[in-house]
Amino acid sequence: MHEIDANIINVACQWRATLADDHVSTVDKNAFVKWLEENPLHKEAYEQVEKFWQDLEFLKQESLDDSFFIPTWRERTRSVVWRIHECINKKSKPAFYGLGGVCALVLLVFLCFPQIILFPSYSGEIFATGIGEKKTLHLADGSRITLGADTSVKVTFTRTSRHIQMSTGEAFYEVAKDPKRPFIVVSGEHQITVHGTIFDVRHNTQRIQVAVREGVVSVTALQKISPLDRTKPPQPPTSHSPLVQSKILKAGEQLTILAEKGLQPVTHIQPQSIGLWRNNILAYIDTPLSEIVADMNRYQSRKISIHDALVANIKITATFNSNDVDKTLQTLTEILPIRLESSTESLRIYSAFN
C-alpha cells in the first residue's frame, strides 16, 4: 500500500460525504469520476476512506445519540478522523479492528482535536448543480445552503470567518448563529454579511436580488473588485473599504441591485414567499421578461433567447412551474404580444408584430 498524502485523503473524505448525499448531482458524479482518473492514488485513497466507513457500521444506530447522525457532525468527524489517521500512518501502520478500534479512534478525535470540531474549515471547496438540478449543502458549522439549478458556490471557512463566493444562479441560505464568525456571501461586486439568519440570493447578468426571510442582513456595494481580489476570501468592510452604498434588510424586505444602476430602494415581500423555487415555484413581481428567461435557461437544456429589445423589457407579475418551461412559454404567448420559433436545440422569442 502506498503512502498517501494527507491532502489526497482529505479530498477523498470530502468526496465520500458528497456522494452520500441523497440528492448528489450529475455534475458532482462526473467530477468525482474525473478526479479518480487523474491519479491512481486518488482511487486508493477513496477505497481506504470507504473501508473505514464500512467499519463504522459495527456501531448500531440505537446505541448512539440521535445528534451523532446529523450530517454536519458526520462531515466534521470524517475529515478529522482521516487527518489523525494520516499523522499516525507516517510513523507506523495502525491496525484498528472492530468496535473497540473504531471507538478509540473517534474518542481520540474529540479529546485531542476539539478545536477542529468546534471550528471546522473548508478551504475553497466548490459545490455546484447542473441544469434543472437542486441540491442542499449541510455545512460543518450547522448552516445549510440550498442551491438552485445551474448554480455554484465556493466555500471557505476558517476559525474567524465564513465566506461564500456565489456565481450566477440562486441559493437559499439558512445560517447558523456564530457572533465570532460572520457569514459573508459575495455575489458579483456586492457583499452580504450576516451572523445568523435566513435569506435568498438570486444572481443573473442583469441584477442581484436579496430577500430576507428571518433576521437581519447587511448588503454592501464595493466600488470595484479586481480579478485578483475575486480569488481571495472576502473580508468584512472597514472604514478604509471603497464602499459606495450599504443597506440593512430585515425580515420581509427585499433589495434589488441593477448592473447599471446599483442598489435600488428596499421593497416589502411576504416572508413565506421567499425561496418558493425550492418547491418548483418561480414567482415574479414586475420583472422584465429577459430576467425570467434567464431563470428558465437554468431549468432546461434548450437555450431560450429573446430577439427584440422591446419584448425583453416587458414586465410581468406571475408564478410559473419550473418543471414545465415549455408550458410556461406557451402561456406567455397567449398573454403577451410574442411568438416562438423552436428547434431541437433552441427556442427563440420574437415580437408578434414582426
NUTI-212666 format. One record per residue (C-alpha): z negated, y, x; residue in one letter; residue number from 0. Coordinates in steps of 0.5 Angstrom, whole numbers, plus 500, padded with zeros to 3 digits. Layout:
residues N
<pt z="Z" y="Y" x="X" lummi="a" lumlum="NUM"/>
...
//
This chain:
residues 354
<pt z="500" y="500" x="500" lummi="m" lumlum="0"/>
<pt z="502" y="507" x="503" lummi="h" lumlum="1"/>
<pt z="497" y="513" x="504" lummi="e" lumlum="2"/>
<pt z="499" y="517" x="498" lummi="i" lumlum="3"/>
<pt z="498" y="525" x="499" lummi="d" lumlum="4"/>
<pt z="493" y="528" x="494" lummi="a" lumlum="5"/>
<pt z="498" y="533" x="491" lummi="n" lumlum="6"/>
<pt z="502" y="527" x="489" lummi="i" lumlum="7"/>
<pt z="496" y="523" x="486" lummi="i" lumlum="8"/>
<pt z="494" y="530" x="482" lummi="n" lumlum="9"/>
<pt z="501" y="531" x="479" lummi="v" lumlum="10"/>
<pt z="501" y="523" x="477" lummi="a" lumlum="11"/>
<pt z="495" y="525" x="474" lummi="c" lumlum="12"/>
<pt z="498" y="530" x="470" lummi="q" lumlum="13"/>
<pt z="504" y="526" x="468" lummi="w" lumlum="14"/>
<pt z="499" y="521" x="465" lummi="r" lumlum="15"/>
<pt z="496" y="526" x="461" lummi="a" lumlum="16"/>
<pt z="502" y="529" x="459" lummi="t" lumlum="17"/>
<pt z="505" y="522" x="457" lummi="l" lumlum="18"/>
<pt z="499" y="520" x="453" lummi="a" lumlum="19"/>
<pt z="500" y="526" x="448" lummi="d" lumlum="20"/>
<pt z="503" y="523" x="441" lummi="d" lumlum="21"/>
<pt z="508" y="529" x="441" lummi="h" lumlum="22"/>
<pt z="511" y="529" x="448" lummi="v" lumlum="23"/>
<pt z="517" y="532" x="448" lummi="s" lumlum="24"/>
<pt z="524" y="529" x="450" lummi="t" lumlum="25"/>
<pt z="524" y="535" x="456" lummi="v" lumlum="26"/>
<pt z="518" y="532" x="459" lummi="d" lumlum="27"/>
<pt z="520" y="525" x="458" lummi="k" lumlum="28"/>
<pt z="527" y="527" x="462" lummi="n" lumlum="29"/>
<pt z="523" y="531" x="467" lummi="a" lumlum="30"/>
<pt z="518" y="525" x="468" lummi="f" lumlum="31"/>
<pt z="524" y="520" x="470" lummi="v" lumlum="32"/>
<pt z="527" y="525" x="475" lummi="k" lumlum="33"/>
<pt z="520" y="526" x="478" lummi="w" lumlum="34"/>
<pt z="519" y="519" x="479" lummi="l" lumlum="35"/>
<pt z="526" y="518" x="482" lummi="e" lumlum="36"/>
<pt z="525" y="524" x="487" lummi="e" lumlum="37"/>
<pt z="521" y="520" x="492" lummi="n" lumlum="38"/>
<pt z="518" y="512" x="492" lummi="p" lumlum="39"/>
<pt z="511" y="515" x="493" lummi="l" lumlum="40"/>
<pt z="511" y="518" x="486" lummi="h" lumlum="41"/>
<pt z="512" y="511" x="483" lummi="k" lumlum="42"/>
<pt z="507" y="508" x="487" lummi="e" lumlum="43"/>
<pt z="502" y="514" x="485" lummi="a" lumlum="44"/>
<pt z="503" y="513" x="478" lummi="y" lumlum="45"/>
<pt z="502" y="506" x="478" lummi="e" lumlum="46"/>
<pt z="496" y="507" x="481" lummi="q" lumlum="47"/>
<pt z="494" y="512" x="476" lummi="v" lumlum="48"/>
<pt z="496" y="508" x="470" lummi="e" lumlum="49"/>
<pt z="492" y="502" x="473" lummi="k" lumlum="50"/>
<pt z="486" y="506" x="474" lummi="f" lumlum="51"/>
<pt z="486" y="508" x="466" lummi="w" lumlum="52"/>
<pt z="487" y="501" x="464" lummi="q" lumlum="53"/>
<pt z="481" y="499" x="468" lummi="d" lumlum="54"/>
<pt z="477" y="504" x="464" lummi="l" lumlum="55"/>
<pt z="479" y="500" x="457" lummi="e" lumlum="56"/>
<pt z="473" y="496" x="459" lummi="f" lumlum="57"/>
<pt z="469" y="502" x="456" lummi="l" lumlum="58"/>
<pt z="468" y="501" x="449" lummi="k" lumlum="59"/>
<pt z="469" y="507" x="445" lummi="q" lumlum="60"/>
<pt z="463" y="505" x="440" lummi="e" lumlum="61"/>
<pt z="458" y="505" x="446" lummi="s" lumlum="62"/>
<pt z="460" y="513" x="448" lummi="l" lumlum="63"/>
<pt z="459" y="519" x="445" lummi="d" lumlum="64"/>
<pt z="465" y="522" x="441" lummi="d" lumlum="65"/>
<pt z="466" y="528" x="446" lummi="s" lumlum="66"/>
<pt z="468" y="523" x="451" lummi="f" lumlum="67"/>
<pt z="474" y="522" x="447" lummi="f" lumlum="68"/>
<pt z="476" y="530" x="446" lummi="i" lumlum="69"/>
<pt z="483" y="531" x="450" lummi="p" lumlum="70"/>
<pt z="481" y="537" x="454" lummi="t" lumlum="71"/>
<pt z="475" y="533" x="457" lummi="w" lumlum="72"/>
<pt z="479" y="527" x="459" lummi="r" lumlum="73"/>
<pt z="484" y="531" x="462" lummi="e" lumlum="74"/>
<pt z="479" y="534" x="467" lummi="r" lumlum="75"/>
<pt z="476" y="527" x="468" lummi="t" lumlum="76"/>
<pt z="483" y="524" x="470" lummi="r" lumlum="77"/>
<pt z="484" y="530" x="475" lummi="s" lumlum="78"/>
<pt z="477" y="530" x="478" lummi="v" lumlum="79"/>
<pt z="477" y="522" x="479" lummi="v" lumlum="80"/>
<pt z="483" y="522" x="483" lummi="w" lumlum="81"/>
<pt z="481" y="528" x="488" lummi="r" lumlum="82"/>
<pt z="475" y="524" x="489" lummi="i" lumlum="83"/>
<pt z="479" y="517" x="490" lummi="h" lumlum="84"/>
<pt z="484" y="520" x="495" lummi="e" lumlum="85"/>
<pt z="478" y="523" x="499" lummi="c" lumlum="86"/>
<pt z="475" y="516" x="499" lummi="i" lumlum="87"/>
<pt z="481" y="513" x="501" lummi="n" lumlum="88"/>
<pt z="482" y="517" x="507" lummi="k" lumlum="89"/>
<pt z="476" y="513" x="510" lummi="k" lumlum="90"/>
<pt z="476" y="507" x="507" lummi="s" lumlum="91"/>
<pt z="479" y="503" x="502" lummi="k" lumlum="92"/>
<pt z="474" y="503" x="496" lummi="p" lumlum="93"/>
<pt z="474" y="497" x="491" lummi="a" lumlum="94"/>
<pt z="472" y="499" x="484" lummi="f" lumlum="95"/>
<pt z="472" y="493" x="479" lummi="y" lumlum="96"/>
<pt z="470" y="492" x="472" lummi="g" lumlum="97"/>
<pt z="465" y="496" x="468" lummi="l" lumlum="98"/>
<pt z="460" y="498" x="474" lummi="g" lumlum="99"/>
<pt z="465" y="501" x="479" lummi="g" lumlum="100"/>
<pt z="468" y="505" x="473" lummi="v" lumlum="101"/>
<pt z="461" y="508" x="471" lummi="c" lumlum="102"/>
<pt z="459" y="509" x="478" lummi="a" lumlum="103"/>
<pt z="466" y="513" x="480" lummi="l" lumlum="104"/>
<pt z="465" y="517" x="473" lummi="v" lumlum="105"/>
<pt z="458" y="518" x="475" lummi="l" lumlum="106"/>
<pt z="460" y="521" x="482" lummi="l" lumlum="107"/>
<pt z="465" y="526" x="479" lummi="v" lumlum="108"/>
<pt z="460" y="529" x="474" lummi="f" lumlum="109"/>
<pt z="454" y="529" x="480" lummi="l" lumlum="110"/>
<pt z="458" y="531" x="486" lummi="c" lumlum="111"/>
<pt z="463" y="536" x="483" lummi="f" lumlum="112"/>
<pt z="460" y="539" x="477" lummi="p" lumlum="113"/>
<pt z="464" y="546" x="479" lummi="q" lumlum="114"/>
<pt z="471" y="542" x="478" lummi="i" lumlum="115"/>
<pt z="469" y="540" x="471" lummi="i" lumlum="116"/>
<pt z="466" y="547" x="469" lummi="l" lumlum="117"/>
<pt z="472" y="551" x="472" lummi="f" lumlum="118"/>
<pt z="478" y="546" x="471" lummi="p" lumlum="119"/>
<pt z="484" y="549" x="474" lummi="s" lumlum="120"/>
<pt z="492" y="549" x="473" lummi="y" lumlum="121"/>
<pt z="496" y="551" x="479" lummi="s" lumlum="122"/>
<pt z="502" y="554" x="476" lummi="g" lumlum="123"/>
<pt z="504" y="548" x="471" lummi="e" lumlum="124"/>
<pt z="510" y="549" x="467" lummi="i" lumlum="125"/>
<pt z="510" y="546" x="459" lummi="f" lumlum="126"/>
<pt z="516" y="546" x="455" lummi="a" lumlum="127"/>
<pt z="519" y="544" x="449" lummi="t" lumlum="128"/>
<pt z="527" y="543" x="447" lummi="g" lumlum="129"/>
<pt z="531" y="545" x="441" lummi="i" lumlum="130"/>
<pt z="527" y="543" x="435" lummi="g" lumlum="131"/>
<pt z="521" y="541" x="438" lummi="e" lumlum="132"/>
<pt z="514" y="543" x="437" lummi="k" lumlum="133"/>
<pt z="508" y="541" x="442" lummi="k" lumlum="134"/>
<pt z="500" y="542" x="442" lummi="t" lumlum="135"/>
<pt z="497" y="543" x="449" lummi="l" lumlum="136"/>
<pt z="490" y="541" x="450" lummi="h" lumlum="137"/>
<pt z="488" y="546" x="456" lummi="l" lumlum="138"/>
<pt z="482" y="544" x="460" lummi="a" lumlum="139"/>
<pt z="478" y="550" x="458" lummi="d" lumlum="140"/>
<pt z="478" y="548" x="451" lummi="g" lumlum="141"/>
<pt z="483" y="552" x="449" lummi="s" lumlum="142"/>
<pt z="490" y="550" x="445" lummi="r" lumlum="143"/>
<pt z="497" y="552" x="445" lummi="i" lumlum="144"/>
<pt z="502" y="550" x="440" lummi="t" lumlum="145"/>
<pt z="509" y="551" x="443" lummi="l" lumlum="146"/>
<pt z="515" y="552" x="438" lummi="g" lumlum="147"/>
<pt z="522" y="550" x="439" lummi="a" lumlum="148"/>
<pt z="525" y="552" x="446" lummi="d" lumlum="149"/>
<pt z="519" y="555" x="449" lummi="t" lumlum="150"/>
<pt z="516" y="554" x="456" lummi="s" lumlum="151"/>
<pt z="509" y="557" x="459" lummi="v" lumlum="152"/>
<pt z="507" y="557" x="466" lummi="k" lumlum="153"/>
<pt z="499" y="556" x="466" lummi="v" lumlum="154"/>
<pt z="495" y="558" x="472" lummi="t" lumlum="155"/>
<pt z="487" y="557" x="471" lummi="f" lumlum="156"/>
<pt z="482" y="559" x="477" lummi="t" lumlum="157"/>
<pt z="475" y="560" x="477" lummi="r" lumlum="158"/>
<pt z="475" y="567" x="475" lummi="t" lumlum="159"/>
<pt z="481" y="568" x="470" lummi="s" lumlum="160"/>
<pt z="486" y="564" x="466" lummi="r" lumlum="161"/>
<pt z="493" y="566" x="466" lummi="h" lumlum="162"/>
<pt z="499" y="564" x="462" lummi="i" lumlum="163"/>
<pt z="507" y="566" x="463" lummi="q" lumlum="164"/>
<pt z="511" y="566" x="457" lummi="m" lumlum="165"/>
<pt z="518" y="566" x="457" lummi="s" lumlum="166"/>
<pt z="522" y="567" x="450" lummi="t" lumlum="167"/>
<pt z="520" y="563" x="444" lummi="g" lumlum="168"/>
<pt z="514" y="562" x="440" lummi="e" lumlum="169"/>
<pt z="507" y="560" x="441" lummi="a" lumlum="170"/>
<pt z="500" y="560" x="437" lummi="f" lumlum="171"/>
<pt z="494" y="561" x="442" lummi="y" lumlum="172"/>
<pt z="487" y="558" x="440" lummi="e" lumlum="173"/>
<pt z="483" y="561" x="446" lummi="v" lumlum="174"/>
<pt z="476" y="558" x="448" lummi="a" lumlum="175"/>
<pt z="471" y="564" x="449" lummi="k" lumlum="176"/>
<pt z="469" y="565" x="456" lummi="d" lumlum="177"/>
<pt z="467" y="572" x="458" lummi="p" lumlum="178"/>
<pt z="467" y="571" x="465" lummi="k" lumlum="179"/>
<pt z="474" y="569" x="465" lummi="r" lumlum="180"/>
<pt z="479" y="573" x="461" lummi="p" lumlum="181"/>
<pt z="485" y="569" x="458" lummi="f" lumlum="182"/>
<pt z="492" y="573" x="460" lummi="i" lumlum="183"/>
<pt z="499" y="572" x="457" lummi="v" lumlum="184"/>
<pt z="504" y="576" x="460" lummi="v" lumlum="185"/>
<pt z="511" y="576" x="456" lummi="s" lumlum="186"/>
<pt z="516" y="580" x="458" lummi="g" lumlum="187"/>
<pt z="513" y="586" x="461" lummi="e" lumlum="188"/>
<pt z="507" y="586" x="457" lummi="h" lumlum="189"/>
<pt z="500" y="583" x="458" lummi="q" lumlum="190"/>
<pt z="496" y="580" x="452" lummi="i" lumlum="191"/>
<pt z="489" y="580" x="454" lummi="t" lumlum="192"/>
<pt z="483" y="576" x="450" lummi="v" lumlum="193"/>
<pt z="477" y="573" x="451" lummi="h" lumlum="194"/>
<pt z="476" y="568" x="445" lummi="g" lumlum="195"/>
<pt z="481" y="569" x="439" lummi="t" lumlum="196"/>
<pt z="487" y="566" x="435" lummi="i" lumlum="197"/>
<pt z="494" y="569" x="436" lummi="f" lumlum="198"/>
<pt z="501" y="568" x="435" lummi="d" lumlum="199"/>
<pt z="506" y="571" x="440" lummi="v" lumlum="200"/>
<pt z="514" y="571" x="439" lummi="r" lumlum="201"/>
<pt z="519" y="573" x="444" lummi="h" lumlum="202"/>
<pt z="526" y="574" x="444" lummi="n" lumlum="203"/>
<pt z="531" y="578" x="448" lummi="t" lumlum="204"/>
<pt z="530" y="584" x="443" lummi="q" lumlum="205"/>
<pt z="523" y="584" x="441" lummi="r" lumlum="206"/>
<pt z="516" y="581" x="442" lummi="i" lumlum="207"/>
<pt z="511" y="580" x="436" lummi="q" lumlum="208"/>
<pt z="504" y="579" x="437" lummi="v" lumlum="209"/>
<pt z="500" y="577" x="431" lummi="a" lumlum="210"/>
<pt z="492" y="576" x="431" lummi="v" lumlum="211"/>
<pt z="489" y="571" x="426" lummi="r" lumlum="212"/>
<pt z="482" y="572" x="429" lummi="e" lumlum="213"/>
<pt z="478" y="576" x="434" lummi="g" lumlum="214"/>
<pt z="481" y="582" x="438" lummi="v" lumlum="215"/>
<pt z="487" y="582" x="442" lummi="v" lumlum="216"/>
<pt z="489" y="588" x="447" lummi="s" lumlum="217"/>
<pt z="496" y="589" x="448" lummi="v" lumlum="218"/>
<pt z="498" y="593" x="455" lummi="t" lumlum="219"/>
<pt z="505" y="595" x="457" lummi="a" lumlum="220"/>
<pt z="506" y="595" x="464" lummi="l" lumlum="221"/>
<pt z="511" y="600" x="467" lummi="q" lumlum="222"/>
<pt z="515" y="595" x="471" lummi="k" lumlum="223"/>
<pt z="514" y="588" x="473" lummi="i" lumlum="224"/>
<pt z="518" y="587" x="479" lummi="s" lumlum="225"/>
<pt z="522" y="580" x="480" lummi="p" lumlum="226"/>
<pt z="517" y="578" x="486" lummi="l" lumlum="227"/>
<pt z="511" y="580" x="481" lummi="d" lumlum="228"/>
<pt z="513" y="575" x="476" lummi="r" lumlum="229"/>
<pt z="512" y="570" x="481" lummi="t" lumlum="230"/>
<pt z="504" y="572" x="481" lummi="k" lumlum="231"/>
<pt z="499" y="570" x="476" lummi="p" lumlum="232"/>
<pt z="498" y="577" x="472" lummi="p" lumlum="233"/>
<pt z="492" y="581" x="473" lummi="q" lumlum="234"/>
<pt z="487" y="585" x="468" lummi="p" lumlum="235"/>
<pt z="490" y="592" x="468" lummi="p" lumlum="236"/>
<pt z="486" y="597" x="472" lummi="t" lumlum="237"/>
<pt z="485" y="605" x="473" lummi="s" lumlum="238"/>
<pt z="491" y="604" x="478" lummi="h" lumlum="239"/>
<pt z="496" y="600" x="474" lummi="s" lumlum="240"/>
<pt z="502" y="603" x="472" lummi="p" lumlum="241"/>
<pt z="500" y="603" x="464" lummi="l" lumlum="242"/>
<pt z="505" y="606" x="459" lummi="v" lumlum="243"/>
<pt z="502" y="604" x="453" lummi="q" lumlum="244"/>
<pt z="496" y="600" x="450" lummi="s" lumlum="245"/>
<pt z="494" y="598" x="443" lummi="k" lumlum="246"/>
<pt z="488" y="594" x="441" lummi="i" lumlum="247"/>
<pt z="489" y="589" x="435" lummi="l" lumlum="248"/>
<pt z="484" y="586" x="430" lummi="k" lumlum="249"/>
<pt z="485" y="580" x="425" lummi="a" lumlum="250"/>
<pt z="490" y="581" x="420" lummi="g" lumlum="251"/>
<pt z="494" y="586" x="425" lummi="e" lumlum="252"/>
<pt z="501" y="585" x="428" lummi="q" lumlum="253"/>
<pt z="505" y="589" x="433" lummi="l" lumlum="254"/>
<pt z="512" y="589" x="435" lummi="t" lumlum="255"/>
<pt z="515" y="591" x="442" lummi="i" lumlum="256"/>
<pt z="522" y="593" x="442" lummi="l" lumlum="257"/>
<pt z="526" y="592" x="448" lummi="a" lumlum="258"/>
<pt z="529" y="599" x="448" lummi="e" lumlum="259"/>
<pt z="523" y="603" x="444" lummi="k" lumlum="260"/>
<pt z="517" y="600" x="447" lummi="g" lumlum="261"/>
<pt z="510" y="599" x="442" lummi="l" lumlum="262"/>
<pt z="511" y="600" x="435" lummi="q" lumlum="263"/>
<pt z="506" y="602" x="430" lummi="p" lumlum="264"/>
<pt z="501" y="597" x="428" lummi="v" lumlum="265"/>
<pt z="502" y="594" x="421" lummi="t" lumlum="266"/>
<pt z="498" y="589" x="417" lummi="h" lumlum="267"/>
<pt z="499" y="582" x="415" lummi="i" lumlum="268"/>
<pt z="496" y="576" x="412" lummi="q" lumlum="269"/>
<pt z="492" y="572" x="417" lummi="p" lumlum="270"/>
<pt z="493" y="566" x="413" lummi="q" lumlum="271"/>
<pt z="501" y="567" x="414" lummi="s" lumlum="272"/>
<pt z="500" y="567" x="422" lummi="i" lumlum="273"/>
<pt z="503" y="561" x="425" lummi="g" lumlum="274"/>
<pt z="506" y="558" x="419" lummi="l" lumlum="275"/>
<pt z="512" y="556" x="423" lummi="w" lumlum="276"/>
<pt z="508" y="550" x="425" lummi="r" lumlum="277"/>
<pt z="509" y="548" x="418" lummi="n" lumlum="278"/>
<pt z="516" y="549" x="419" lummi="n" lumlum="279"/>
<pt z="516" y="555" x="415" lummi="i" lumlum="280"/>
<pt z="519" y="561" x="418" lummi="l" lumlum="281"/>
<pt z="517" y="568" x="415" lummi="a" lumlum="282"/>
<pt z="520" y="575" x="416" lummi="y" lumlum="283"/>
<pt z="519" y="581" x="413" lummi="i" lumlum="284"/>
<pt z="524" y="587" x="414" lummi="d" lumlum="285"/>
<pt z="527" y="583" x="420" lummi="t" lumlum="286"/>
<pt z="534" y="584" x="423" lummi="p" lumlum="287"/>
<pt z="539" y="578" x="422" lummi="l" lumlum="288"/>
<pt z="540" y="578" x="429" lummi="s" lumlum="289"/>
<pt z="533" y="576" x="431" lummi="e" lumlum="290"/>
<pt z="533" y="571" x="425" lummi="i" lumlum="291"/>
<pt z="539" y="568" x="428" lummi="v" lumlum="292"/>
<pt z="536" y="568" x="435" lummi="a" lumlum="293"/>
<pt z="530" y="564" x="432" lummi="d" lumlum="294"/>
<pt z="535" y="559" x="428" lummi="m" lumlum="295"/>
<pt z="538" y="557" x="435" lummi="n" lumlum="296"/>
<pt z="531" y="554" x="437" lummi="r" lumlum="297"/>
<pt z="531" y="549" x="432" lummi="y" lumlum="298"/>
<pt z="538" y="547" x="432" lummi="q" lumlum="299"/>
<pt z="543" y="545" x="438" lummi="s" lumlum="300"/>
<pt z="550" y="548" x="434" lummi="r" lumlum="301"/>
<pt z="550" y="555" x="437" lummi="k" lumlum="302"/>
<pt z="550" y="561" x="432" lummi="i" lumlum="303"/>
<pt z="553" y="567" x="434" lummi="s" lumlum="304"/>
<pt z="554" y="574" x="430" lummi="i" lumlum="305"/>
<pt z="561" y="577" x="431" lummi="h" lumlum="306"/>
<pt z="559" y="584" x="427" lummi="d" lumlum="307"/>
<pt z="554" y="589" x="429" lummi="a" lumlum="308"/>
<pt z="553" y="592" x="422" lummi="l" lumlum="309"/>
<pt z="552" y="585" x="420" lummi="v" lumlum="310"/>
<pt z="547" y="584" x="426" lummi="a" lumlum="311"/>
<pt z="543" y="589" x="424" lummi="n" lumlum="312"/>
<pt z="542" y="587" x="416" lummi="i" lumlum="313"/>
<pt z="534" y="587" x="415" lummi="k" lumlum="314"/>
<pt z="532" y="581" x="411" lummi="i" lumlum="315"/>
<pt z="525" y="579" x="408" lummi="t" lumlum="316"/>
<pt z="525" y="572" x="406" lummi="a" lumlum="317"/>
<pt z="522" y="565" x="408" lummi="t" lumlum="318"/>
<pt z="526" y="559" x="411" lummi="f" lumlum="319"/>
<pt z="525" y="552" x="413" lummi="n" lumlum="320"/>
<pt z="526" y="551" x="420" lummi="s" lumlum="321"/>
<pt z="528" y="543" x="419" lummi="n" lumlum="322"/>
<pt z="534" y="545" x="415" lummi="d" lumlum="323"/>
<pt z="538" y="551" x="418" lummi="v" lumlum="324"/>
<pt z="545" y="549" x="415" lummi="d" lumlum="325"/>
<pt z="542" y="550" x="408" lummi="k" lumlum="326"/>
<pt z="539" y="557" x="410" lummi="t" lumlum="327"/>
<pt z="545" y="559" x="413" lummi="l" lumlum="328"/>
<pt z="549" y="557" x="406" lummi="q" lumlum="329"/>
<pt z="543" y="561" x="402" lummi="t" lumlum="330"/>
<pt z="545" y="567" x="406" lummi="l" lumlum="331"/>
<pt z="552" y="567" x="405" lummi="t" lumlum="332"/>
<pt z="550" y="567" x="397" lummi="e" lumlum="333"/>
<pt z="546" y="574" x="398" lummi="i" lumlum="334"/>
<pt z="549" y="577" x="404" lummi="l" lumlum="335"/>
<pt z="556" y="580" x="405" lummi="p" lumlum="336"/>
<pt z="557" y="575" x="410" lummi="i" lumlum="337"/>
<pt z="562" y="569" x="411" lummi="r" lumlum="338"/>
<pt z="561" y="563" x="416" lummi="l" lumlum="339"/>
<pt z="566" y="559" x="421" lummi="e" lumlum="340"/>
<pt z="564" y="553" x="424" lummi="s" lumlum="341"/>
<pt z="566" y="548" x="429" lummi="s" lumlum="342"/>
<pt z="562" y="542" x="431" lummi="t" lumlum="343"/>
<pt z="559" y="546" x="437" lummi="e" lumlum="344"/>
<pt z="558" y="553" x="434" lummi="s" lumlum="345"/>
<pt z="557" y="557" x="428" lummi="l" lumlum="346"/>
<pt z="560" y="564" x="427" lummi="r" lumlum="347"/>
<pt z="558" y="569" x="422" lummi="i" lumlum="348"/>
<pt z="562" y="575" x="420" lummi="y" lumlum="349"/>
<pt z="562" y="581" x="415" lummi="s" lumlum="350"/>
<pt z="565" y="578" x="409" lummi="a" lumlum="351"/>
<pt z="570" y="584" x="409" lummi="f" lumlum="352"/>
<pt z="573" y="583" x="415" lummi="n" lumlum="353"/>
//
